Amino acid sequence: MRASKKYLRPEVIARLRGLELRARSIVAGNISGRHRSAYHGFSVEFAEHREYTAGDDLRHIDWRLFGRKDRLYVKQYEEETNLRCNILLDVSRSMDYGAGGQNKFDYACTLAASLAYLLIHQQDAVGLLTFDHEVRQRLAATSGRPQLNNVLSVLNDSRPDSRTDVRRLFHQLAEELRRRSMAILISDLLTDIDDVILGIEHIQAARHELIVMHVMHDDEWEFPFVDNVFFEGLEDQAELLADPQSLRSAYLEAVRRFAARVRAACLDHGVEYVAINTRDPVEYALSGYLARRADAGLQGTRR
């Protein structure tokens, strides 16, 4: 049974045509391609198979496997490597804010599905890990079209619940990821800022390339409320009836300081920070980011 394509939207896929997500640092994956390999001078060891796609080198087809399954599969090797990317998706209760296309959880799932499509389309390996205060579901990074269905299935079955614990997740992940790879965190980061920073430091110390996509609703970025509002805590039982106009300046300053601290911590550790407002359509937010990243990479290689 094919997974629902709820989060894989045609308008986003169309906007991604011609764009790529390339590693900036040395990565360790398992398929032949354009990224720099961390393995040099080692013997080439067989890793696994993936389905043949148009353009693959015919020399790597496993003809014995074709004889058994009547389908073409390509052998993949350790040292001929592409990107191995793990998408880390926050499914905590605070992500369930907003209505329609601006709901943070649905927006984040669409981001994750679109990134998975892009990575698999460029023949890279992608994994998915959903978390709140603990890991909820985990898909090991692999390539091939069936993996996209696996990712979509996990996203479709996920529901936002419980509290966030980014530091615990990153400590665990840094221990589990044996190969140098890319990790993309998609989260509202609504937890203790010191935990966020310690988590970033830990995964970066393991020499993984990290991208932090900080997804917040427009209400959270701009606080547009005017009349008295009854606020309810999303990850605790706190409730507050308040005049938003008396809170607005202090709230916006607190959000500004929070985002600035996270951005500064990312900059200090060579981590890419991307602030995203769910008011902006996913196709524009993601394609704009990828275009800026590609341009920055090209500028970095000019002499």
C-alpha positions as CSV (number, residue, x, y, z in Angstrom):
1,M,0.0,0.0,0.0
2,R,1.4,3.3,-1.0
3,A,1.9,6.0,1.6
4,S,-0.3,9.1,1.5
5,K,1.2,12.0,-0.4
6,K,-0.5,14.5,1.9
7,Y,2.8,16.2,2.7
8,L,4.3,15.9,-0.8
9,R,2.8,18.8,-2.6
10,P,3.1,19.3,-6.4
11,E,3.6,23.1,-6.1
12,V,6.6,22.5,-3.8
13,I,8.1,19.8,-6.0
14,A,7.7,22.0,-9.1
15,R,9.5,24.8,-7.3
16,L,12.5,22.5,-6.4
17,R,13.3,21.6,-10.0
18,G,16.9,22.5,-10.7
19,L,17.9,22.9,-7.0
20,E,20.2,20.7,-5.0
21,L,21.2,20.2,-1.4
22,R,24.9,19.5,-1.4
23,A,27.2,18.8,1.6
24,R,29.6,21.6,2.5
25,S,31.8,19.3,4.6
26,I,33.2,15.8,4.0
27,V,30.4,13.3,4.5
28,A,30.3,9.5,4.6
29,G,27.5,7.8,2.8
30,N,27.0,4.7,0.7
31,I,26.4,5.7,-2.9
32,S,28.4,7.0,-5.8
33,G,28.0,10.7,-6.6
34,R,29.0,14.3,-6.3
35,H,29.8,14.8,-2.6
36,R,33.4,14.6,-1.3
37,S,34.1,11.3,0.5
38,A,35.6,10.8,3.9
39,Y,37.1,7.6,2.7
40,H,40.4,7.8,0.7
41,G,42.9,5.0,0.1
42,F,40.7,2.2,1.5
43,S,39.6,-0.9,-0.4
44,V,36.2,-0.5,-2.0
45,E,33.7,-2.6,0.1
46,F,30.2,-3.6,-0.9
47,A,27.6,-1.9,1.3
48,E,24.1,-2.7,-0.1
49,H,21.8,-2.6,-3.1
50,R,19.4,0.1,-4.4
51,E,17.1,0.1,-7.3
52,Y,18.5,1.0,-10.7
53,T,17.6,4.5,-11.9
54,A,18.2,6.0,-15.4
55,G,21.8,7.3,-15.7
56,D,23.4,4.8,-13.2
57,D,26.6,3.2,-14.4
58,L,25.7,-0.2,-15.9
59,R,29.0,-1.7,-14.6
60,H,27.5,-1.6,-11.1
61,I,24.3,-3.6,-11.9
62,D,24.1,-6.9,-10.0
63,W,23.1,-9.3,-12.8
64,R,22.8,-12.2,-10.4
65,L,20.3,-10.4,-8.4
66,F,18.5,-9.5,-11.6
67,G,18.3,-13.2,-12.5
68,R,16.6,-13.9,-9.1
69,K,14.2,-10.9,-8.9
70,D,13.8,-9.8,-12.5
71,R,14.5,-6.2,-11.5
72,L,17.6,-4.1,-11.8
73,Y,19.6,-3.3,-8.7
74,V,22.9,-1.4,-8.4
75,K,25.7,-2.3,-6.0
76,Q,26.6,0.4,-3.6
77,Y,30.1,0.8,-2.1
78,E,31.5,2.5,1.0
79,E,34.1,4.8,-0.4
80,E,32.1,6.0,-3.5
81,T,29.8,8.2,-1.5
82,N,27.0,10.6,-1.7
83,L,25.3,12.4,1.1
84,R,23.7,10.6,4.0
85,C,21.2,12.9,5.6
86,N,19.0,12.4,8.7
87,I,16.0,14.6,9.0
88,L,15.1,15.2,12.7
89,L,11.5,16.2,13.1
90,D,10.0,17.7,16.2
91,V,6.6,16.1,17.0
92,S,6.2,17.6,20.4
93,R,2.8,19.2,21.4
94,S,4.0,22.8,20.8
95,M,4.2,22.0,17.1
96,D,0.4,21.6,16.9
97,Y,-0.3,25.3,16.6
98,G,-2.0,27.2,13.8
99,A,-4.8,26.4,11.4
100,G,-4.8,25.3,7.7
101,G,-1.5,25.6,5.8
102,Q,0.1,27.5,8.7
103,N,-0.2,24.7,11.2
104,K,3.4,24.3,12.4
105,F,3.3,20.5,12.4
106,D,1.8,20.1,8.9
107,Y,4.2,22.8,7.7
108,A,7.2,20.9,9.2
109,C,6.0,17.6,7.8
110,T,5.8,19.2,4.3
111,L,9.3,20.5,4.7
112,A,10.5,17.1,5.7
113,A,8.7,15.3,2.8
114,S,10.0,17.9,0.3
115,L,13.6,17.5,1.5
116,A,13.3,13.7,1.4
117,Y,12.1,13.9,-2.2
118,L,14.9,16.2,-3.2
119,L,17.6,14.1,-1.6
120,I,16.3,10.8,-3.0
121,H,15.8,12.5,-6.4
122,Q,19.5,13.4,-6.4
123,Q,20.3,9.8,-5.4
124,D,21.3,10.5,-1.9
125,A,20.4,8.6,1.2
126,V,17.9,10.0,3.6
127,G,16.7,8.9,7.1
128,L,14.0,10.3,9.3
129,L,13.8,10.5,13.1
130,T,10.7,11.9,14.9
131,F,11.0,13.0,18.5
132,D,9.6,14.9,21.4
133,H,11.2,14.1,24.8
134,E,12.4,10.8,23.3
135,V,12.7,9.2,19.8
136,R,9.3,8.2,18.5
137,Q,10.1,6.7,15.1
138,R,13.3,6.1,13.3
139,L,14.1,5.3,9.7
140,A,17.7,4.4,8.9
141,A,19.2,6.5,6.0
142,T,19.0,4.8,2.7
143,S,18.4,5.7,-0.9
144,G,16.0,4.7,-3.6
145,R,12.4,5.5,-4.4
146,P,10.8,3.0,-1.8
147,Q,12.5,5.1,0.9
148,L,10.4,8.1,0.0
149,N,7.2,6.1,0.6
150,N,8.7,5.0,3.9
151,V,9.2,8.6,4.9
152,L,5.7,9.7,3.8
153,S,4.2,6.8,5.8
154,V,6.0,7.8,9.0
155,L,5.0,11.4,8.5
156,N,1.4,10.5,7.9
157,D,1.2,8.3,11.0
158,S,2.9,10.9,13.3
159,R,1.0,13.1,15.7
160,P,2.3,15.9,17.9
161,D,2.4,15.0,21.6
162,S,4.4,15.4,24.8
163,R,7.2,17.8,25.6
164,T,10.4,18.6,23.7
165,D,13.9,17.6,24.7
166,V,16.4,18.6,22.0
167,R,19.5,18.2,24.2
168,R,18.7,14.6,25.0
169,L,18.0,13.8,21.4
170,F,21.2,15.4,20.1
171,H,23.3,13.6,22.7
172,Q,21.7,10.3,21.7
173,L,22.0,11.0,18.0
174,A,25.7,12.0,18.2
175,E,26.4,8.6,19.8
176,E,24.3,6.7,17.2
177,L,25.6,8.3,14.0
178,R,28.8,6.4,13.3
179,R,29.5,8.0,9.9
180,R,30.0,11.7,9.3
181,S,26.8,12.9,7.7
182,M,24.3,15.7,7.5
183,A,21.5,16.3,10.0
184,I,18.5,18.7,9.4
185,L,16.6,19.7,12.5
186,I,13.1,20.9,11.9
187,S,11.6,22.3,15.1
188,D,10.1,25.4,16.8
189,L,12.9,25.0,19.5
190,L,10.4,25.9,22.2
191,T,12.3,24.4,25.0
192,D,15.1,25.6,27.3
193,I,17.6,27.6,25.2
194,D,20.6,26.2,27.1
195,D,19.4,22.7,26.2
196,V,19.1,23.7,22.5
197,I,22.7,25.2,22.5
198,L,24.2,22.2,24.3
199,G,22.5,19.9,21.8
200,I,23.9,21.8,18.9
201,E,27.4,21.7,20.4
202,H,27.2,18.0,21.0
203,I,26.2,17.0,17.5
204,Q,28.7,19.4,16.0
205,A,31.5,18.0,18.1
206,A,30.8,14.7,16.4
207,R,31.7,16.4,13.1
208,H,28.3,16.1,11.5
209,E,27.0,18.9,9.3
210,L,24.0,20.4,10.9
211,I,21.2,22.6,9.6
212,V,18.7,24.1,12.0
213,M,15.3,25.0,10.5
214,H,13.6,27.1,13.2
215,V,9.9,26.9,12.3
216,M,7.5,29.2,14.1
217,H,4.0,30.5,13.4
218,D,3.5,34.1,12.4
219,D,1.6,34.6,15.7
220,E,4.8,33.6,17.6
221,W,7.1,35.7,15.5
222,E,4.9,38.8,15.3
223,F,2.4,38.6,18.2
224,P,-0.4,40.4,16.3
225,F,-3.1,40.0,19.0
226,V,-5.1,43.1,20.0
227,D,-8.0,42.2,22.2
228,N,-7.9,40.3,25.4
229,V,-6.7,36.7,24.7
230,F,-6.9,33.5,26.7
231,F,-3.5,31.8,26.3
232,E,-3.1,28.1,27.0
233,G,0.2,26.3,27.4
234,L,0.9,23.7,24.6
235,E,3.3,21.6,26.6
236,D,2.1,22.2,30.1
237,Q,-1.2,23.1,31.9
238,A,-0.5,26.9,32.2
239,E,-3.4,29.2,31.3
240,L,-3.5,33.0,31.2
241,L,-6.1,35.7,30.4
242,A,-4.1,38.8,29.3
243,D,-4.2,42.1,27.5
244,P,-1.8,41.3,24.6
245,Q,-1.0,45.0,24.0
246,S,0.6,45.2,27.5
247,L,2.7,42.1,26.7
248,R,3.7,42.7,23.1
249,S,6.9,44.7,23.5
250,A,8.3,42.4,26.2
251,Y,7.2,39.3,24.3
252,L,8.8,40.4,21.0
253,E,12.0,41.3,22.8
254,A,12.1,37.9,24.4
255,V,11.6,36.2,21.0
256,R,14.2,38.4,19.4
257,R,16.8,37.5,22.1
258,F,16.0,33.8,21.9
259,A,16.4,33.6,18.2
260,A,19.5,35.7,18.3
261,R,21.1,33.4,20.9
262,V,20.3,30.3,18.8
263,R,21.6,32.0,15.7
264,A,24.8,33.1,17.4
265,A,25.4,29.6,18.8
266,C,24.9,28.1,15.4
267,L,27.3,30.6,13.8
268,D,29.9,29.9,16.5
269,H,29.8,26.2,15.8
270,G,29.6,26.3,12.0
271,V,25.9,25.3,12.0
272,E,23.4,26.8,9.5
273,Y,20.4,28.5,11.0
274,V,17.3,29.1,9.0
275,A,14.4,31.1,10.5
276,I,11.1,30.1,8.9
277,N,7.6,31.7,9.3
278,T,4.7,29.4,8.5
279,R,3.1,32.5,6.9
280,D,5.4,31.9,3.9
281,P,4.5,29.1,1.6
282,V,6.7,26.1,1.9
283,E,7.7,26.2,-1.8
284,Y,9.1,29.7,-1.4
285,A,10.7,29.2,2.0
286,L,12.5,26.0,0.9
287,S,13.5,27.0,-2.6
288,G,14.7,30.4,-1.4
289,Y,16.9,28.8,1.2
290,L,18.4,26.2,-1.2
291,A,19.1,29.0,-3.8
292,R,20.8,31.1,-1.1
293,R,22.8,28.1,0.1
294,A,23.9,27.2,-3.4
295,D,24.9,30.8,-4.1
296,A,26.9,31.0,-0.8
297,G,28.7,27.8,-1.8
298,L,29.6,29.2,-5.2
299,Q,30.9,32.4,-3.7
300,G,33.0,30.4,-1.2
301,T,34.8,28.7,-4.1
302,R,35.6,31.8,-6.1
303,R,39.2,33.0,-6.2
